[in-house]
């Protein structure tokens, strides 16, 4: 069988769905490759008015995380935290979090999902907006992790002269994270606060 015969899902047979399941398993195995390919496209997309491309910002963020000896979840999250900018500019943080959610711990996913509100602290007042948007999350156990993520790895990564690591350095890390069994409690670690590594 090369393709299924049905044109409406309700008409599919068990044999056809078993065939599709095998195809899907191969497709899922290539998730990391597609994520890296999407990230690489950001090299062509300069942050309008900024001095770096979207890819450079991602690489700087991830490099800072790596040089801080952050664990693999943090490094991959720093790399991918803005991957939604192109397709979902109004909710890029939530978009990126959904990509990471099946594979990284809850703390990391929460930080990525909310970093947009926390980043407002650095610029919102220049537009007459509330720079303290993040305060609504002050009682969340992951609040400090998000503060630190934004201060150390996100807001500081717009420097055209920063010596960041190349994308190729991070490819094996992305592959490792996305090869995990999706939604495995061992990796999700719901409710556990690890935080960012201490600064030297």
MARBA-3410 file (N, C-alpha, C, O; in Angstrom, 1 decimal):
200
0.9,-1.2,0.0,0.0,0.0,0.0,0.9,1.2,0.0,1.8,1.4,0.8 ~ 0.7,2.1,-0.9,1.4,3.4,-1.0,0.7,4.5,-0.3,1.3,5.4,0.3 ~ -0.7,4.5,-0.5,-1.5,5.5,0.2,-2.8,4.8,0.6,-3.1,3.7,0.2 ~ -3.5,5.4,1.5,-4.8,4.9,1.9,-5.8,5.1,0.8,-5.6,6.0,-0.1 ~ -6.9,4.4,0.8,-7.9,4.6,-0.2,-9.0,5.6,0.1,-9.6,6.2,-0.7
-9.2,5.8,1.5,-10.3,6.6,1.9,-10.1,8.1,1.6,-9.0,8.6,1.6 ~ -11.2,8.8,1.5,-11.1,10.3,1.3,-11.8,11.0,2.5,-11.8,12.2,2.6 ~ -12.5,10.2,3.4,-13.0,10.7,4.6,-12.5,9.8,5.7,-12.5,8.5,5.6 ~ -12.1,10.3,6.8,-11.5,9.5,7.9,-12.4,8.4,8.4,-12.0,7.3,8.7 ~ -13.7,8.7,8.4,-14.6,7.8,8.9,-14.7,6.5,8.1,-15.2,5.5,8.5
-14.2,6.6,6.8,-14.3,5.4,6.0,-13.0,4.5,6.0,-12.9,3.5,5.3 ~ -12.0,4.9,6.8,-10.8,4.2,6.8,-10.9,2.8,7.5,-11.7,2.6,8.4 ~ -10.1,1.9,7.0,-10.1,0.5,7.6,-9.0,0.4,8.6,-8.1,1.2,8.7 ~ -9.1,-0.7,9.4,-8.1,-1.0,10.4,-6.7,-1.1,9.7,-5.7,-0.6,10.2 ~ -6.7,-1.8,8.6,-5.5,-2.0,7.8,-4.9,-0.6,7.4,-3.7,-0.4,7.5
-5.7,0.3,6.9,-5.2,1.6,6.5,-4.7,2.4,7.7,-3.6,3.0,7.6 ~ -5.4,2.3,8.8,-4.9,3.1,10.0,-3.6,2.4,10.6,-2.8,3.2,11.1 ~ -3.4,1.1,10.5,-2.2,0.5,10.9,-1.0,1.0,10.0,0.1,1.3,10.4 ~ -1.3,1.1,8.7,-0.4,1.6,7.7,0.0,3.0,8.1,1.2,3.4,8.0 ~ -1.0,3.9,8.4,-0.7,5.3,8.7,0.1,5.4,10.0,0.9,6.3,10.2
-0.2,4.5,10.9,0.5,4.6,12.2,2.0,4.3,12.0,2.8,5.0,12.7 ~ 2.3,3.4,11.2,3.8,3.2,10.9,4.4,4.4,10.3,5.5,4.7,10.6 ~ 3.7,5.0,9.4,4.2,6.2,8.7,4.4,7.3,9.8,5.4,8.1,9.7 ~ 3.4,7.5,10.7,3.5,8.5,11.7,4.7,8.3,12.6,5.3,9.3,13.1 ~ 5.0,7.1,13.0,6.1,6.8,13.8,7.4,7.3,13.2,8.3,7.9,13.9
7.6,7.1,11.9,8.8,7.6,11.2,8.8,9.1,11.2,9.8,9.7,11.3 ~ 7.6,9.7,11.0,7.5,11.1,11.0,7.8,11.7,12.3,8.6,12.7,12.4 ~ 7.4,11.1,13.4,7.7,11.6,14.8,9.2,11.6,15.1,9.7,12.4,15.8 ~ 9.8,10.6,14.5,11.3,10.4,14.7,12.1,11.6,14.1,13.2,11.8,14.5 ~ 11.5,12.3,13.2,12.2,13.4,12.5,11.8,14.8,13.1,12.1,15.8,12.5
11.1,14.8,14.2,10.6,16.1,14.8,11.8,17.0,15.0,11.7,18.2,14.7 ~ 12.9,16.5,15.6,14.0,17.4,15.9,14.6,18.0,14.6,14.9,19.2,14.6 ~ 14.6,17.2,13.6,15.1,17.8,12.3,14.3,18.9,11.8,14.8,19.9,11.3 ~ 13.0,18.8,11.9,12.1,19.8,11.5,12.2,21.1,12.3,12.1,22.2,11.8 ~ 12.4,20.9,13.6,12.5,22.0,14.5,13.8,22.8,14.2,13.8,24.0,14.1
14.9,22.1,14.0,16.2,22.7,13.6,16.0,23.4,12.3,16.6,24.5,12.1 ~ 15.4,22.8,11.3,15.2,23.4,10.0,14.4,24.7,10.2,14.7,25.7,9.5 ~ 13.4,24.7,11.0,12.6,26.0,11.2,13.4,27.0,11.9,13.4,28.2,11.5 ~ 14.2,26.6,12.8,15.1,27.6,13.5,16.1,28.2,12.5,16.4,29.4,12.6 ~ 16.7,27.3,11.7,17.7,27.8,10.7,17.1,28.9,9.8,17.8,29.8,9.3
15.8,28.8,9.5,15.2,29.8,8.6,15.2,31.1,9.2,15.1,32.1,8.5 ~ 15.3,31.2,10.5,15.4,32.5,11.2,16.6,33.3,10.9,16.7,34.5,11.3 ~ 17.6,32.7,10.3,18.8,33.4,9.9,18.5,34.4,8.8,19.2,35.4,8.6 ~ 17.4,34.2,8.1,17.0,35.1,7.0,16.1,36.2,7.5,15.7,37.1,6.8 ~ 15.7,36.1,8.8,14.7,37.0,9.3,15.3,37.9,10.4,15.4,37.6,11.6
15.7,39.1,10.0,16.3,40.0,10.9,15.2,40.6,11.8,14.1,40.9,11.3 ~ 15.4,40.7,13.1,14.5,41.3,14.0,14.4,42.8,13.5,15.4,43.5,13.7 ~ 13.3,43.1,13.0,13.2,44.5,12.4,13.7,45.6,13.4,13.1,45.8,14.4 ~ 14.7,46.2,12.9,15.3,47.3,13.7,16.4,46.9,14.7,17.1,47.7,15.2 ~ 16.4,45.6,15.0,17.5,45.1,15.9,18.8,44.9,15.1,18.8,45.0,13.9
19.9,44.6,15.8,21.2,44.5,15.2,21.5,43.0,15.0,22.6,42.7,14.6 ~ 20.6,42.1,15.3,20.8,40.7,15.1,19.6,40.0,14.4,18.5,40.6,14.4 ~ 19.9,38.9,13.8,18.8,38.1,13.3,18.1,37.3,14.4,18.6,37.2,15.5 ~ 16.9,36.8,14.1,16.2,36.0,15.0,17.1,34.7,15.4,17.1,34.3,16.6 ~ 17.8,34.2,14.5,18.6,33.0,14.7,19.8,33.4,15.7,20.1,32.7,16.6
20.4,34.6,15.4,21.5,35.0,16.2,21.0,35.2,17.7,21.7,34.9,18.6 ~ 19.8,35.8,17.8,19.3,35.9,19.2,19.1,34.6,19.9,19.4,34.4,21.0 ~ 18.6,33.6,19.1,18.4,32.3,19.7,19.7,31.6,20.1,19.8,31.1,21.2 ~ 20.7,31.8,19.2,22.0,31.2,19.5,22.7,31.9,20.7,23.3,31.2,21.5 ~ 22.6,33.2,20.7,23.1,33.9,21.9,22.5,33.4,23.2,23.2,33.2,24.2
21.2,33.3,23.2,20.5,32.9,24.4,20.9,31.5,24.8,21.2,31.3,26.0 ~ 21.0,30.6,23.9,21.3,29.2,24.2,22.8,29.1,24.6,23.2,28.3,25.5 ~ 23.6,29.9,23.9,25.1,29.9,24.3,25.3,30.4,25.7,26.0,29.8,26.5 ~ 24.6,31.5,26.1,24.6,32.0,27.5,24.2,30.9,28.5,24.8,30.7,29.5 ~ 23.1,30.2,28.1,22.6,29.1,29.0,23.7,28.0,29.1,24.0,27.5,30.2
24.3,27.6,28.0,25.3,26.6,28.0,26.5,27.0,28.8,27.0,26.2,29.5 ~ 26.9,28.2,28.6,28.1,28.7,29.3,27.9,28.9,30.8,28.8,29.0,31.6 ~ 26.6,29.0,31.2,26.2,29.0,32.6,26.1,27.6,33.2,25.7,27.4,34.3 ~ 26.4,26.6,32.4,26.3,25.2,32.8,24.8,24.8,33.1,24.6,24.0,34.0 ~ 23.9,25.4,32.4,22.5,25.0,32.5,22.3,23.6,32.0,23.1,23.1,31.1
21.3,22.9,32.5,21.0,21.6,32.0,20.4,21.6,30.6,20.0,22.7,30.1 ~ 20.3,20.4,30.0,19.9,20.4,28.6,18.5,21.0,28.3,18.3,21.6,27.3 ~ 17.5,20.8,29.3,16.2,21.4,29.1,16.3,22.9,29.0,15.6,23.5,28.1 ~ 17.1,23.5,29.8,17.2,25.0,29.8,17.9,25.4,28.5,17.5,26.4,27.9 ~ 18.9,24.7,28.1,19.7,25.1,26.9,18.8,25.0,25.7,18.7,26.0,24.8
18.1,23.9,25.5,17.2,23.8,24.4,16.0,24.8,24.4,15.6,25.3,23.4 ~ 15.5,25.1,25.6,14.5,26.1,25.7,15.0,27.5,25.4,14.3,28.2,24.7 ~ 16.2,27.8,25.8,16.8,29.1,25.4,16.9,29.2,23.9,16.7,30.2,23.3 ~ 17.3,28.1,23.3,17.4,28.1,21.8,16.1,28.3,21.1,16.0,29.0,20.1 ~ 15.1,27.7,21.6,13.8,27.6,20.9,12.7,28.6,21.5,11.6,28.6,21.0
13.1,29.4,22.5,12.0,30.2,23.2,11.3,31.1,22.2,10.1,31.5,22.5 ~ 11.9,31.6,21.2,11.2,32.5,20.2,11.0,31.9,18.9,10.7,32.6,17.9 ~ 11.0,30.6,18.8,10.8,29.9,17.5,9.4,30.2,16.9,9.2,30.1,15.7 ~ 8.5,30.7,17.7,7.2,31.0,17.2,7.0,32.4,16.6,6.0,32.7,16.1 ~ 8.1,33.2,16.6,8.0,34.6,16.2,7.5,34.7,14.8,6.7,35.6,14.5
7.9,33.8,13.9,7.5,34.0,12.5,6.1,33.6,12.2,5.3,34.3,11.5 ~ 5.6,32.5,12.8,4.3,32.0,12.5,3.2,32.5,13.5,2.0,32.5,13.2 ~ 3.6,32.9,14.7,2.7,33.3,15.8,3.2,34.5,16.5,3.5,34.4,17.7 ~ 3.4,35.6,15.8,4.1,36.8,16.5,3.3,37.3,17.7,3.8,38.0,18.5 ~ 2.0,37.1,17.7,1.1,37.7,18.8,1.1,36.8,20.0,0.8,37.2,21.1
1.5,35.5,19.8,1.6,34.6,21.0,2.7,33.6,20.8,2.6,32.4,21.0 ~ 3.9,34.1,20.4,5.0,33.3,20.1,5.5,32.5,21.3,6.0,31.4,21.2 ~ 5.3,33.1,22.5,5.8,32.4,23.7,5.0,31.1,23.9,5.5,30.1,24.3 ~ 3.7,31.2,23.8,2.8,30.0,23.9,3.1,29.0,22.8,3.0,27.8,23.1 ~ 3.3,29.5,21.6,3.6,28.6,20.5,4.8,27.8,20.8,4.8,26.5,20.6
5.9,28.4,21.2,7.2,27.7,21.6,7.0,26.8,22.7,7.5,25.7,22.7 ~ 6.2,27.2,23.7,6.0,26.3,24.8,5.3,25.0,24.4,5.6,23.9,24.9 ~ 4.4,25.1,23.5,3.6,23.9,23.0,4.6,22.9,22.3,4.4,21.7,22.3 ~ 5.6,23.5,21.6,6.5,22.6,21.0,7.4,21.8,22.0,7.7,20.7,21.8 ~ 7.7,22.5,23.1,8.6,21.9,24.1,7.8,21.1,25.1,8.4,20.1,25.7
6.5,21.3,25.3,5.7,20.8,26.4,5.8,19.2,26.5,5.9,18.7,27.7 ~ 5.8,18.5,25.4,5.8,17.0,25.6,7.2,16.5,26.1,7.3,15.3,26.5 ~ 8.2,17.3,26.0,9.6,16.8,26.1,10.4,17.4,27.3,11.4,16.8,27.6 ~ 10.0,18.5,27.8,10.8,19.2,28.8,10.0,19.3,30.1,8.8,19.2,30.1 ~ 10.7,19.6,31.2,10.0,19.6,32.5,9.1,20.8,32.5,9.3,21.8,31.8
8.1,20.7,33.4,7.0,21.7,33.5,7.6,23.1,33.8,7.1,24.1,33.2 ~ 8.6,23.2,34.6,9.2,24.5,35.0,9.7,25.2,33.7,9.4,26.4,33.5 ~ 10.4,24.5,32.9,11.0,25.1,31.6,9.9,25.5,30.7,9.9,26.6,30.1 ~ 8.9,24.6,30.5,7.8,25.0,29.6,7.0,26.2,30.1,6.7,27.1,29.3 ~ 6.8,26.3,31.4,6.1,27.4,32.0,6.9,28.7,31.7,6.3,29.7,31.4
8.2,28.7,31.9,9.0,29.8,31.7,8.9,30.3,30.2,8.7,31.5,30.0 ~ 9.0,29.4,29.3,8.9,29.7,27.9,7.5,30.3,27.6,7.4,31.3,26.9 ~ 6.5,29.7,28.1,5.1,30.1,27.9,4.9,31.5,28.4,4.0,32.3,27.8 ~ 5.6,31.9,29.5,5.3,33.2,30.1,6.4,34.3,29.9,6.3,35.4,30.4 ~ 7.4,33.9,29.2,8.6,34.9,29.1,8.2,36.2,28.4,8.8,37.2,28.7
7.2,36.1,27.5,6.7,37.4,26.9,6.3,38.4,27.8,6.6,39.6,27.7 ~ 5.5,38.0,28.8,5.0,39.0,29.8,6.2,39.4,30.7,6.2,40.6,31.1 ~ 7.1,38.6,31.0,8.2,39.0,31.8,9.2,39.9,31.1,9.8,40.8,31.7 ~ 9.3,39.7,29.8,10.2,40.6,29.0,9.7,42.0,29.0,10.5,42.9,28.7 ~ 8.4,42.2,29.1,7.8,43.5,29.1,8.4,44.4,30.1,8.4,45.7,29.9
9.0,43.9,31.2,9.6,44.7,32.2,10.7,45.6,31.6,10.9,46.7,32.1 ~ 11.3,45.2,30.5,12.5,45.9,30.0,12.1,47.0,29.0,12.9,47.9,28.7 ~ 10.8,47.0,28.5,10.5,47.9,27.4,9.1,48.5,27.5,8.8,49.5,26.9 ~ 8.2,47.9,28.2,6.7,48.2,28.1,6.5,49.7,28.5,5.6,50.4,27.9 ~ 7.2,50.2,29.4,7.0,51.6,29.9,7.3,52.6,28.8,6.8,53.7,28.8
8.1,52.2,27.8,8.5,53.1,26.7,7.3,53.3,25.8,7.2,54.3,25.0 ~ 6.3,52.4,25.8,5.1,52.4,25.0,3.9,52.9,25.8,2.8,53.0,25.3 ~ 4.1,53.2,27.1,3.0,53.5,28.0,2.2,52.3,28.5,1.1,52.4,28.9 ~ 2.8,51.1,28.4,2.2,49.9,28.9,2.7,49.6,30.3,3.6,50.3,30.8 ~ 2.1,48.6,30.8,2.5,48.2,32.2,3.7,47.3,32.2,3.6,46.1,31.7
4.8,47.8,32.6,6.0,46.9,32.6,6.0,45.9,33.7,6.9,45.0,33.8 ~ 5.0,46.0,34.6,4.9,45.0,35.7,3.9,43.9,35.5,3.3,43.4,36.4 ~ 3.7,43.6,34.2,2.8,42.5,33.8,3.1,41.2,34.5,2.3,40.4,34.9 ~ 4.4,41.0,34.7,4.9,39.8,35.3,4.4,39.6,36.8,4.4,38.5,37.3 ~ 4.1,40.7,37.4,3.7,40.6,38.9,2.5,39.7,39.1,2.4,39.2,40.3
1.7,39.5,38.2,0.5,38.7,38.4,0.9,37.2,38.6,0.1,36.4,39.1 ~ 2.1,36.9,38.3,2.6,35.5,38.5,3.5,35.4,39.7,4.2,34.3,39.9 ~ 3.6,36.4,40.5,4.6,36.4,41.6,4.5,35.2,42.6,5.4,34.9,43.2 ~ 3.3,34.6,42.7,3.1,33.5,43.6,3.3,32.2,42.9,3.2,31.1,43.6 ~ 3.6,32.2,41.7,3.9,30.9,41.0,5.3,30.4,41.4,6.2,31.2,41.5
5.4,29.1,41.6,6.7,28.5,42.0,7.8,28.7,40.9,9.0,28.7,41.2 ~ 7.4,29.0,39.7,8.4,29.2,38.6,8.7,30.6,38.3,9.4,30.9,37.4 ~ 8.1,31.5,39.1,8.3,33.0,38.9,9.8,33.4,38.8,10.2,34.0,37.9 ~ 10.6,33.0,39.8,12.0,33.4,39.8,12.7,32.8,38.7,13.6,33.4,38.1 ~ 12.4,31.6,38.3,13.1,31.0,37.1,12.9,31.8,35.9,13.8,32.0,35.1
11.7,32.3,35.7,11.4,33.1,34.6,12.1,34.5,34.6,12.6,35.0,33.6 ~ 12.1,35.1,35.8,12.8,36.3,36.0,14.3,36.1,35.6,14.8,36.9,34.8 ~ 14.9,35.1,36.1,16.3,34.8,35.8,16.5,34.5,34.3,17.5,35.0,33.7 ~ 15.7,33.7,33.7,15.8,33.4,32.3,15.8,34.6,31.5,16.6,34.8,30.6 ~ 14.9,35.5,31.7,14.8,36.7,30.9,16.0,37.7,31.2,16.5,38.2,30.2
16.4,37.8,32.4,17.5,38.7,32.7,18.8,38.2,32.2,19.6,38.9,31.6 ~ 19.1,36.9,32.4,20.4,36.4,32.0,20.5,35.9,30.6,21.6,36.0,30.0 ~ 19.5,35.4,30.0,19.6,34.7,28.7,18.8,35.4,27.6,19.2,35.2,26.4 ~ 17.7,36.0,27.9,16.9,36.6,26.8,17.2,38.0,26.5,17.6,38.4,25.4 ~ 16.9,38.9,27.5,17.0,40.3,27.2,18.5,40.8,26.9,18.7,41.8,26.3
19.4,39.9,27.3,20.8,40.3,27.1,21.4,39.8,25.8,22.6,39.9,25.5 ~ 20.6,39.2,24.9,21.1,38.4,23.8,20.7,39.1,22.4,20.2,38.5,21.5 ~ 21.1,40.4,22.3,20.9,41.1,21.1,22.2,41.8,20.7,22.1,42.9,20.1 ~ 23.3,41.2,20.9,24.6,41.8,20.7,25.3,41.2,19.5,25.6,40.1,19.5 ~ 25.4,42.0,18.5,26.0,41.5,17.2,27.5,41.1,17.4,28.0,40.4,16.5
28.1,41.5,18.5,29.5,41.1,18.7,29.7,39.9,19.6,30.8,39.5,19.9 ~ 28.6,39.4,20.1,28.7,38.3,21.0,29.2,37.0,20.3,28.8,36.7,19.2 ~ 30.1,36.3,20.9,30.7,35.1,20.4,29.9,33.9,20.7,30.2,33.1,21.6 ~ 28.8,33.7,20.0,27.9,32.6,20.3,28.3,31.3,19.6,29.1,31.4,18.6 ~ 27.9,30.2,20.1,28.2,28.9,19.5,27.3,28.7,18.2,26.3,29.3,18.2
27.8,28.0,17.3,27.0,27.8,16.0,25.8,26.8,16.3,25.7,26.1,17.2 ~ 24.9,26.9,15.4,23.7,26.1,15.4,24.0,24.6,15.5,23.4,23.8,16.3 ~ 25.1,24.2,14.8,25.5,22.8,14.8,25.8,22.2,16.2,25.6,21.1,16.5 ~ 26.3,23.1,17.0,26.6,22.7,18.4,25.4,22.2,19.1,25.5,21.3,19.9 ~ 24.3,22.8,18.9,23.0,22.5,19.6,22.2,21.4,19.0,21.3,20.9,19.6
22.5,21.1,17.7,21.7,20.0,17.1,21.6,18.7,17.9,20.5,18.2,18.0 ~ 22.7,18.2,18.4,22.6,17.0,19.2,21.7,17.1,20.4,21.1,16.2,20.9 ~ 21.7,18.3,21.0,20.9,18.5,22.2,19.5,18.6,21.9,18.6,18.0,22.6 ~ 19.1,19.2,20.8,17.7,19.2,20.3,17.3,17.8,20.0,16.2,17.4,20.4 ~ 18.1,17.0,19.3,17.8,15.6,19.0,17.6,14.8,20.2,16.7,14.0,20.3
18.4,15.0,21.3,18.2,14.3,22.5,16.9,14.6,23.2,16.2,13.6,23.6 ~ 16.6,15.8,23.3,15.3,16.2,24.0,14.1,15.7,23.2,13.2,15.2,23.8 ~ 14.1,15.8,21.9,13.0,15.4,21.1,12.9,13.9,20.8,12.0,13.5,20.2 ~ 13.9,13.2,21.3,13.9,11.7,21.1,13.2,11.1,22.4,13.0,9.9,22.4 ~ 12.9,11.9,23.4,12.3,11.4,24.6,10.9,10.9,24.3,10.3,11.4,23.4
10.4,10.0,25.1,9.0,9.6,25.0,8.2,10.8,25.4,8.3,11.4,26.5 ~ 7.2,11.2,24.6,6.4,12.4,24.9,5.6,12.2,26.1,5.0,11.1,26.4 ~ 5.5,13.2,26.9,4.8,13.3,28.2,5.2,12.3,29.2,4.4,11.9,30.1 ~ 6.4,11.9,29.2,7.0,10.9,30.2,7.1,11.7,31.5,7.9,12.7,31.5 ~ 6.5,11.2,32.6,6.6,11.9,33.9,8.1,12.1,34.3,8.4,13.0,35.1
8.9,11.2,33.9,10.4,11.3,34.3,11.0,12.6,33.8,11.8,13.2,34.5 ~ 10.5,13.1,32.7,11.0,14.3,32.1,10.2,15.5,32.4,10.7,16.6,32.6 ~ 8.9,15.3,32.6,8.0,16.5,32.8,8.2,17.0,34.2,8.1,18.3,34.4 ~ 8.5,16.2,35.2,8.8,16.6,36.6,7.8,17.7,37.1,8.3,18.8,37.5 ~ 6.6,17.5,37.0,5.6,18.4,37.4,5.8,18.9,38.8,5.9,18.1,39.8
5.8,20.2,39.0,5.8,20.9,40.3,7.2,21.0,40.9,7.4,21.6,42.0 ~ 8.2,20.5,40.2,9.6,20.6,40.7,10.3,21.8,40.2,10.3,22.2,39.0 ~ 10.9,22.6,41.1,11.6,23.8,40.8,13.1,23.5,40.9,13.6,23.2,42.0 ~ 13.8,23.6,39.8,15.2,23.5,39.8,15.9,24.8,39.7,16.9,25.1,40.3 ~ 15.3,25.7,38.9,15.9,27.0,38.8,17.0,27.0,37.8,17.5,26.0,37.3
17.6,28.2,37.6,18.8,28.3,36.7,20.0,28.1,37.6,19.9,28.3,38.8 ~ 21.1,27.7,37.0,22.3,27.5,37.8,22.8,28.8,38.4,22.5,29.8,37.8 ~ 23.4,28.7,39.5,24.0,29.9,40.2,25.0,30.5,39.3,25.8,29.8,38.6 ~ 25.1,31.8,39.4,26.1,32.5,38.6,27.4,32.5,39.4,27.4,32.5,40.7 ~ 28.5,32.6,38.7,29.8,32.6,39.4,30.2,34.0,39.9,31.2,34.2,40.5
END
